[in-house]
């Protein structure tokens, strides 16, 4: 139980830290950050961001946000293991 609890705390810390770093960047681009989650699906880890804006989100919006935040995530190196960045609409 202790190890699982510790991993959950690390994931919560990682998500909260990512939100603090990424939310201002996303807002500057004209989007709202609705939610961030770090999940494991099959053998892959995903850092998934849900964005929104008035009028809705297109695939191009997701690409814009992804390109803006990817270098920041690489620089900050918040996540030690490999993961897939997934920016999507809510």
N, C-alpha and C positions, 0 to 999 in steps of 0.2 A: 504493500500500500504506500509506503514512504516514497519509493522510486516513482510510482505513477503520480502521486501528489506533487512531487518535485518537478516532473516533466510538465504537468498541467500548469504549474506556477510559471515555469520558463516560457511556455507558449503564451500565457496571458501577458507576461512582461514583454515578450517580443511583439505581440499584437498592439499593445498600448504604446510601446516605443515607436513602432512603425506608424501608428496613427498620428502621434505628435510630430513626427518628421514629415510625413507625406501629406497630411491634410492641408497645410498652408499652400503647398505646391499645387495641389488639385484645385483648391479654391481660386488661386491666381489664374488658373486655366479656364475658370468659369463653371466648374462642376462642384457638386456636393459629394462628399465621401459619406456614404450611408453606413457601411459596415466593412470590417476587415476580419477575415478568419484565416487560420492556419490549420489545414486539414490534411490527413493522409487518406488517399484513395488508391486502392490496390497497392502497388509498390511505389507510388509517386506522392511527394509532398507538394501541396499547393498553398501559395500565399494568394488568397483571393480577395480582391477589392471590389466592392459594389459601389458604383457611382450613379449619379442622377443629375439632371438639369431640367429646367423648364423646357417643355417641348419634347422631352425624351432623349434617349441615348441611342446613337448609331454605332456600328462597328468602327467607323472612323474615329469617333469619340474615344472608344476604348483603346485604339491604337495610339492616339495622341497622348493620352494619360500614361499608357504603358511606356512609351518612348521617353516621356519626361521623368518618370520616377525610377525607371530601371537603373540608370547610372547612379542615382542617389542611393538606391538599395545596395548596389555593388560597392560604392564608396564606404557606406556605413557598416557593411558586412554584419548585419544583425542576425543572420541565419547561417549557422555553421554548416548544416547539411545542404545537399542540393535540393532545389525546389523549382517549381514552375510558377511564374507570375501569371495570374489570371485576372484581368480587369474586365468586369462585366456590368450589365445593368441590373438593377434590383428587381 
